């Protein structure tokens, strides 16, 4: 099929396949995370507001007695 040894070597090389797999897996995880955030956005909104108000009231003592 391929007469040139360089072309034959190029098409047999699988070194970039792992990178493509990781890119696909990472993109899938990012997409699933965004979908879950959109799905649970309304349910988690009150809890995140409560957490924000609790954190604003929290003070850290920076002095030693």
Protein Blocks (a to p, Z undefined) as FASTA:
>chain_A
ZZblklmmmmmpcklmmmmmmmmmmmmmmmmmmmmmmmmmmmmmmmmmmmmmmmmmpccd
fbdZZ
